Each structure stands twice: as structure tokens, then as C-alpha cells.
Amino acid sequence: MGLGKNIQYLRKQKKITQEQLAEMMSVSRQTILNYRMQCGLDGIFRLSLLR
């Protein structure tokens, strides 16, 4: 499973929106979309906040 699919899967498991995830990670919703589309992976370490 790729990064984008992992983000989508974990987000759905936690029942949170992209906006909520962005807020949790202190990034914009566009950044979450970029992670999901696997572009602009700067700051990817923040994804550990999903745990």
C-alpha cells in the first residue's frame, strides 16, 4: 500500500476529515492533499501523529 492509500486508510479508520488531519498536523489541507497524491513530501515525519 502506498503512502496516499495509507493516509486515506488511517484517516478513515479515525473518522477524521482532511481538514481535521491538517489541523492535527499543523499543516494546510493542501499539504494533506499533496501527501495523499505523493507530491511535496517535506515534513512527512508529522504523519506519525496519526498513531
PDB file with SEQRES, HELIX, SHEET and CRYST1 records, atoms N, CA, C and O in Angstrom:
SEQRES   1 A   51  MET GLY LEU GLY LYS ASN ILE GLN TYR LEU ARG LYS GLN          
SEQRES   2 A   51  LYS LYS ILE THR GLN GLU GLN LEU ALA GLU MET MET SER          
SEQRES   3 A   51  VAL SER ARG GLN THR ILE LEU ASN TYR ARG MET GLN CYS          
SEQRES   4 A   51  GLY LEU ASP GLY ILE PHE ARG LEU SER LEU LEU ARG              
HELIX    1 AA1 LEU A    3  GLN A   13  1                                  11    
HELIX    2 AA2 GLN A   18  MET A   25  1                                   8    
HELIX    3 AA3 ARG A   29  ARG A   36  1                                   8    
HELIX    4 AA4 ILE A   44  LEU A   50  5                                   7    
CRYST1    1.000    1.000    1.000  90.00  90.00  90.00 P 1           1          
ATOM      1  N   MET A   1       0.851  -1.169   0.000  1.00  0.00           N  
ATOM      2  CA  MET A   1       0.000   0.000   0.000  1.00  0.00           C  
ATOM      3  C   MET A   1       0.900   1.236   0.000  1.00  0.00           C  
ATOM      4  O   MET A   1       1.838   1.318   0.792  1.00  0.00           O  
ATOM      5  N   GLY A   2       0.623   2.183  -0.870  1.00  0.00           N  
ATOM      6  CA  GLY A   2       1.414   3.407  -0.977  1.00  0.00           C  
ATOM      7  C   GLY A   2       1.058   4.417   0.109  1.00  0.00           C  
ATOM      8  O   GLY A   2       0.091   4.242   0.850  1.00  0.00           O  
ATOM      9  N   LEU A   3       1.842   5.451   0.184  1.00  0.00           N  
ATOM     10  CA  LEU A   3       1.654   6.485   1.196  1.00  0.00           C  
ATOM     11  C   LEU A   3       0.260   7.097   1.117  1.00  0.00           C  
ATOM     12  O   LEU A   3      -0.407   7.246   2.141  1.00  0.00           O  
ATOM     13  N   GLY A   4      -0.181   7.447  -0.069  1.00  0.00           N  
ATOM     14  CA  GLY A   4      -1.501   8.064  -0.225  1.00  0.00           C  
ATOM     15  C   GLY A   4      -2.619   7.173   0.279  1.00  0.00           C  
ATOM     16  O   GLY A   4      -3.543   7.643   0.944  1.00  0.00           O  
ATOM     17  N   LYS A   5      -2.538   5.900  -0.033  1.00  0.00           N  
ATOM     18  CA  LYS A   5      -3.558   4.947   0.419  1.00  0.00           C  
ATOM     19  C   LYS A   5      -3.498   4.772   1.932  1.00  0.00           C  
ATOM     20  O   LYS A   5      -4.532   4.634   2.585  1.00  0.00           O  
ATOM     21  N   ASN A   6      -2.279   4.778   2.494  1.00  0.00           N  
ATOM     22  CA  ASN A   6      -2.133   4.674   3.947  1.00  0.00           C  
ATOM     23  C   ASN A   6      -2.783   5.856   4.653  1.00  0.00           C  
ATOM     24  O   ASN A   6      -3.477   5.690   5.656  1.00  0.00           O  
ATOM     25  N   ILE A   7      -2.550   7.052   4.119  1.00  0.00           N  
ATOM     26  CA  ILE A   7      -3.150   8.247   4.709  1.00  0.00           C  
ATOM     27  C   ILE A   7      -4.666   8.140   4.675  1.00  0.00           C  
ATOM     28  O   ILE A   7      -5.340   8.382   5.676  1.00  0.00           O  
ATOM     29  N   GLN A   8      -5.187   7.780   3.528  1.00  0.00           N  
ATOM     30  CA  GLN A   8      -6.641   7.645   3.383  1.00  0.00           C  
ATOM     31  C   GLN A   8      -7.183   6.579   4.334  1.00  0.00           C  
ATOM     32  O   GLN A   8      -8.192   6.805   5.003  1.00  0.00           O  
ATOM     33  N   TYR A   9      -6.538   5.448   4.400  1.00  0.00           N  
ATOM     34  CA  TYR A   9      -6.988   4.349   5.264  1.00  0.00           C  
ATOM     35  C   TYR A   9      -6.999   4.783   6.732  1.00  0.00           C  
ATOM     36  O   TYR A   9      -8.000   4.607   7.427  1.00  0.00           O  
ATOM     37  N   LEU A  10      -5.878   5.353   7.202  1.00  0.00           N  
ATOM     38  CA  LEU A  10      -5.782   5.756   8.605  1.00  0.00           C  
ATOM     39  C   LEU A  10      -6.770   6.872   8.937  1.00  0.00           C  
ATOM     40  O   LEU A  10      -7.356   6.892  10.019  1.00  0.00           O  
ATOM     41  N   ARG A  11      -6.947   7.796   8.000  1.00  0.00           N  
ATOM     42  CA  ARG A  11      -7.889   8.887   8.217  1.00  0.00           C  
ATOM     43  C   ARG A  11      -9.311   8.359   8.354  1.00  0.00           C  
ATOM     44  O   ARG A  11     -10.076   8.816   9.203  1.00  0.00           O  
ATOM     45  N   LYS A  12      -9.653   7.398   7.514  1.00  0.00           N  
ATOM     46  CA  LYS A  12     -11.000   6.815   7.574  1.00  0.00           C  
ATOM     47  C   LYS A  12     -11.182   5.971   8.828  1.00  0.00           C  
ATOM     48  O   LYS A  12     -12.269   5.946   9.406  1.00  0.00           O  
ATOM     49  N   GLN A  13     -10.128   5.279   9.254  1.00  0.00           N  
ATOM     50  CA  GLN A  13     -10.190   4.493  10.489  1.00  0.00           C  
ATOM     51  C   GLN A  13     -10.483   5.401  11.687  1.00  0.00           C  
ATOM     52  O   GLN A  13     -11.239   5.033  12.586  1.00  0.00           O  
ATOM     53  N   LYS A  14      -9.886   6.570  11.685  1.00  0.00           N  
ATOM     54  CA  LYS A  14     -10.061   7.521  12.786  1.00  0.00           C  
ATOM     55  C   LYS A  14     -11.267   8.429  12.588  1.00  0.00           C  
ATOM     56  O   LYS A  14     -11.597   9.240  13.454  1.00  0.00           O  
ATOM     57  N   LYS A  15     -11.932   8.282  11.422  1.00  0.00           N  
ATOM     58  CA  LYS A  15     -13.131   9.064  11.093  1.00  0.00           C  
ATOM     59  C   LYS A  15     -12.860  10.559  11.198  1.00  0.00           C  
ATOM     60  O   LYS A  15     -13.598  11.296  11.852  1.00  0.00           O  
ATOM     61  N   ILE A  16     -11.786  10.993  10.541  1.00  0.00           N  
ATOM     62  CA  ILE A  16     -11.464  12.408  10.513  1.00  0.00           C  
ATOM     63  C   ILE A  16     -11.355  12.873   9.064  1.00  0.00           C  
ATOM     64  O   ILE A  16     -11.044  12.089   8.168  1.00  0.00           O  
ATOM     65  N   THR A  17     -11.614  14.149   8.855  1.00  0.00           N  
ATOM     66  CA  THR A  17     -11.531  14.730   7.523  1.00  0.00           C  
ATOM     67  C   THR A  17     -10.093  15.147   7.225  1.00  0.00           C  
ATOM     68  O   THR A  17      -9.239  15.153   8.112  1.00  0.00           O  
ATOM     69  N   GLN A  18      -9.840  15.490   5.972  1.00  0.00           N  
ATOM     70  CA  GLN A  18      -8.522  16.011   5.618  1.00  0.00           C  
ATOM     71  C   GLN A  18      -8.250  17.298   6.383  1.00  0.00           C  
ATOM     72  O   GLN A  18      -7.123  17.548   6.813  1.00  0.00           O  
ATOM     73  N   GLU A  19      -9.268  18.098   6.546  1.00  0.00           N  
ATOM     74  CA  GLU A  19      -9.140  19.363   7.284  1.00  0.00           C  
ATOM     75  C   GLU A  19      -8.742  19.099   8.740  1.00  0.00           C  
ATOM     76  O   GLU A  19      -7.856  19.765   9.275  1.00  0.00           O  
ATOM     77  N   GLN A  20      -9.394  18.137   9.370  1.00  0.00           N  
ATOM     78  CA  GLN A  20      -9.072  17.802  10.756  1.00  0.00           C  
ATOM     79  C   GLN A  20      -7.651  17.249  10.870  1.00  0.00           C  
ATOM     80  O   GLN A  20      -6.918  17.590  11.798  1.00  0.00           O  
ATOM     81  N   LEU A  21      -7.273  16.403   9.928  1.00  0.00           N  
ATOM     82  CA  LEU A  21      -5.918  15.855   9.928  1.00  0.00           C  
ATOM     83  C   LEU A  21      -4.894  16.968   9.763  1.00  0.00           C  
ATOM     84  O   LEU A  21      -3.870  16.985  10.446  1.00  0.00           O  
ATOM     85  N   ALA A  22      -5.172  17.890   8.861  1.00  0.00           N  
ATOM     86  CA  ALA A  22      -4.266  19.017   8.637  1.00  0.00           C  
ATOM     87  C   ALA A  22      -4.103  19.825   9.923  1.00  0.00           C  
ATOM     88  O   ALA A  22      -2.992  20.221  10.276  1.00  0.00           O  
ATOM     89  N   GLU A  23      -5.195  20.063  10.609  1.00  0.00           N  
ATOM     90  CA  GLU A  23      -5.135  20.819  11.860  1.00  0.00           C  
ATOM     91  C   GLU A  23      -4.316  20.073  12.905  1.00  0.00           C  
ATOM     92  O   GLU A  23      -3.508  20.683  13.605  1.00  0.00           O  
ATOM     93  N   MET A  24      -4.511  18.767  13.021  1.00  0.00           N  
ATOM     94  CA  MET A  24      -3.741  17.951  13.969  1.00  0.00           C  
ATOM     95  C   MET A  24      -2.243  18.019  13.689  1.00  0.00           C  
ATOM     96  O   MET A  24      -1.422  17.969  14.605  1.00  0.00           O  
ATOM     97  N   MET A  25      -1.906  18.133  12.409  1.00  0.00           N  
ATOM     98  CA  MET A  25      -0.501  18.115  11.995  1.00  0.00           C  
ATOM     99  C   MET A  25       0.085  19.514  11.831  1.00  0.00           C  
ATOM    100  O   MET A  25       1.263  19.661  11.506  1.00  0.00           O  
ATOM    101  N   SER A  26      -0.730  20.533  12.054  1.00  0.00           N  
ATOM    102  CA  SER A  26      -0.308  21.934  11.901  1.00  0.00           C  
ATOM    103  C   SER A  26       0.193  22.228  10.491  1.00  0.00           C  
ATOM    104  O   SER A  26       1.221  22.876  10.296  1.00  0.00           O  
ATOM    105  N   VAL A  27      -0.569  21.728   9.510  1.00  0.00           N  
ATOM    106  CA  VAL A  27      -0.277  21.980   8.100  1.00  0.00           C  
ATOM    107  C   VAL A  27      -1.591  22.362   7.422  1.00  0.00           C  
ATOM    108  O   VAL A  27      -2.656  22.270   8.031  1.00  0.00           O  
ATOM    109  N   SER A  28      -1.515  22.789   6.172  1.00  0.00           N  
ATOM    110  CA  SER A  28      -2.733  23.133   5.434  1.00  0.00           C  
ATOM    111  C   SER A  28      -3.390  21.870   4.869  1.00  0.00           C  
ATOM    112  O   SER A  28      -2.769  20.813   4.756  1.00  0.00           O  
ATOM    113  N   ARG A  29      -4.653  22.022   4.524  1.00  0.00           N  
ATOM    114  CA  ARG A  29      -5.373  20.903   3.889  1.00  0.00           C  
ATOM    115  C   ARG A  29      -4.718  20.552   2.556  1.00  0.00           C  
ATOM    116  O   ARG A  29      -4.693  19.389   2.152  1.00  0.00           O  
ATOM    117  N   GLN A  30      -4.188  21.571   1.879  1.00  0.00           N  
ATOM    118  CA  GLN A  30      -3.497  21.339   0.607  1.00  0.00           C  
ATOM    119  C   GLN A  30      -2.269  20.447   0.816  1.00  0.00           C  
ATOM    120  O   GLN A  30      -1.955  19.617  -0.037  1.00  0.00           O  
ATOM    121  N   THR A  31      -1.581  20.614   1.938  1.00  0.00           N  
ATOM    122  CA  THR A  31      -0.423  19.770   2.237  1.00  0.00           C  
ATOM    123  C   THR A  31      -0.856  18.320   2.386  1.00  0.00           C  
ATOM    124  O   THR A  31      -0.175  17.414   1.904  1.00  0.00           O  
ATOM    125  N   ILE A  32      -1.983  18.095   3.050  1.00  0.00           N  
ATOM    126  CA  ILE A  32      -2.508  16.730   3.199  1.00  0.00           C  
ATOM    127  C   ILE A  32      -2.823  16.166   1.824  1.00  0.00           C  
ATOM    128  O   ILE A  32      -2.506  15.012   1.538  1.00  0.00           O  
ATOM    129  N   LEU A  33      -3.438  16.962   0.980  1.00  0.00           N  
ATOM    130  CA  LEU A  33      -3.744  16.522  -0.384  1.00  0.00           C  
ATOM    131  C   LEU A  33      -2.459  16.172  -1.130  1.00  0.00           C  
ATOM    132  O   LEU A  33      -2.407  15.170  -1.843  1.00  0.00           O  
ATOM    133  N   ASN A  34      -1.426  16.993  -0.966  1.00  0.00           N  
ATOM    134  CA  ASN A  34      -0.138  16.706  -1.614  1.00  0.00           C  
ATOM    135  C   ASN A  34       0.458  15.398  -1.101  1.00  0.00           C  
ATOM    136  O   ASN A  34       0.988  14.608  -1.882  1.00  0.00           O  
ATOM    137  N   TYR A  35       0.373  15.169   0.211  1.00  0.00           N  
ATOM    138  CA  TYR A  35       0.853  13.890   0.759  1.00  0.00           C  
ATOM    139  C   TYR A  35       0.071  12.747   0.123  1.00  0.00           C  
ATOM    140  O   TYR A  35       0.634  11.738  -0.300  1.00  0.00           O  
ATOM    141  N   ARG A  36      -1.242  12.939   0.068  1.00  0.00           N  
ATOM    142  CA  ARG A  36      -2.128  11.903  -0.479  1.00  0.00           C  
ATOM    143  C   ARG A  36      -1.784  11.600  -1.936  1.00  0.00           C  
ATOM    144  O   ARG A  36      -1.830  10.451  -2.375  1.00  0.00           O  
ATOM    145  N   MET A  37      -1.434  12.664  -2.682  1.00  0.00           N  
ATOM    146  CA  MET A  37      -1.080  12.495  -4.085  1.00  0.00           C  
ATOM    147  C   MET A  37       0.413  12.189  -4.251  1.00  0.00           C  
ATOM    148  O   MET A  37       0.910  12.059  -5.370  1.00  0.00           O  
ATOM    149  N   GLN A  38       1.116  12.077  -3.125  1.00  0.00           N  
ATOM    150  CA  GLN A  38       2.534  11.744  -3.070  1.00  0.00           C  
ATOM    151  C   GLN A  38       3.421  12.790  -3.732  1.00  0.00           C  
ATOM    152  O   GLN A  38       4.419  12.455  -4.371  1.00  0.00           O  
ATOM    153  N   CYS A  39       3.052  14.061  -3.577  1.00  0.00           N  
ATOM    154  CA  CYS A  39       3.898  15.168  -4.025  1.00  0.00           C  
ATOM    155  C   CYS A  39       4.215  16.010  -2.793  1.00  0.00           C  
ATOM    156  O   CYS A  39       3.448  16.018  -1.830  1.00  0.00           O  
ATOM    157  N   GLY A  40       5.306  16.694  -2.821  1.00  0.00           N  
ATOM    158  CA  GLY A  40       5.641  17.603  -1.732  1.00  0.00           C  
ATOM    159  C   GLY A  40       5.714  16.920  -0.392  1.00  0.00           C  
ATOM    160  O   GLY A  40       4.966  17.265   0.522  1.00  0.00           O  
ATOM    161  N   LEU A  41       6.586  15.972  -0.260  1.00  0.00           N  
ATOM    162  CA  LEU A  41       6.645  15.164   0.951  1.00  0.00           C  
ATOM    163  C   LEU A  41       7.498  15.780   2.056  1.00  0.00           C  
ATOM    164  O   LEU A  41       7.909  15.067   2.971  1.00  0.00           O  
ATOM    165  N   ASP A  42       7.777  17.084   1.999  1.00  0.00           N  
ATOM    166  CA  ASP A  42       8.507  17.751   3.077  1.00  0.00           C  
ATOM    167  C   ASP A  42       7.711  17.626   4.369  1.00  0.00           C  
ATOM    168  O   ASP A  42       6.490  17.776   4.369  1.00  0.00           O  
ATOM    169  N   GLY A  43       8.387  17.359   5.443  1.00  0.00           N  
ATOM    170  CA  GLY A  43       7.726  17.269   6.741  1.00  0.00           C  
ATOM    171  C   GLY A  43       6.916  16.005   6.924  1.00  0.00           C  
ATOM    172  O   GLY A  43       6.007  15.972   7.754  1.00  0.00           O  
ATOM    173  N   ILE A  44       7.219  14.979   6.179  1.00  0.00           N  
ATOM    174  CA  ILE A  44       6.452  13.732   6.233  1.00  0.00           C  
ATOM    175  C   ILE A  44       6.488  13.083   7.619  1.00  0.00           C  
ATOM    176  O   ILE A  44       5.606  12.297   7.964  1.00  0.00           O  
ATOM    177  N   PHE A  45       7.496  13.411   8.397  1.00  0.00           N  
ATOM    178  CA  PHE A  45       7.611  12.867   9.750  1.00  0.00           C  
ATOM    179  C   PHE A  45       6.369  13.168  10.583  1.00  0.00           C  
ATOM    180  O   PHE A  45       6.094  12.448  11.543  1.00  0.00           O  
ATOM    181  N   ARG A  46       5.627  14.192  10.250  1.00  0.00           N  
ATOM    182  CA  ARG A  46       4.424  14.556  11.004  1.00  0.00           C  
ATOM    183  C   ARG A  46       3.345  13.496  10.917  1.00  0.00           C  
ATOM    184  O   ARG A  46       2.427  13.480  11.737  1.00  0.00           O  
ATOM    185  N   LEU A  47       3.438  12.625   9.950  1.00  0.00           N  
ATOM    186  CA  LEU A  47       2.421  11.582   9.806  1.00  0.00           C  
ATOM    187  C   LEU A  47       2.398  10.642  11.001  1.00  0.00           C  
ATOM    188  O   LEU A  47       1.405   9.948  11.218  1.00  0.00           O  
ATOM    189  N   SER A  48       3.472  10.606  11.777  1.00  0.00           N  
ATOM    190  CA  SER A  48       3.477   9.763  12.976  1.00  0.00           C  
ATOM    191  C   SER A  48       2.418  10.222  13.967  1.00  0.00           C  
ATOM    192  O   SER A  48       2.067   9.465  14.873  1.00  0.00           O  
ATOM    193  N   LEU A  49       1.898  11.435  13.825  1.00  0.00           N  
ATOM    194  CA  LEU A  49       0.855  11.941  14.698  1.00  0.00           C  
ATOM    195  C   LEU A  49      -0.448  11.175  14.520  1.00  0.00           C  
ATOM    196  O   LEU A  49      -1.338  11.279  15.364  1.00  0.00           O  
ATOM    197  N   LEU A  50      -0.579  10.423  13.461  1.00  0.00           N  
ATOM    198  CA  LEU A  50      -1.803   9.657  13.221  1.00  0.00           C  
ATOM    199  C   LEU A  50      -1.958   8.484  14.177  1.00  0.00           C  
ATOM    200  O   LEU A  50      -3.064   7.977  14.360  1.00  0.00           O  
ATOM    201  N   ARG A  51      -0.891   8.059  14.770  1.00  0.00           N  
ATOM    202  CA  ARG A  51      -0.973   6.877  15.656  1.00  0.00           C  
ATOM    203  C   ARG A  51      -1.789   7.123  16.869  1.00  0.00           C  
ATOM    204  O   ARG A  51      -1.945   6.228  17.700  1.00  0.00           O  
TER     205      ARG A  51                                                      
END                                                                             
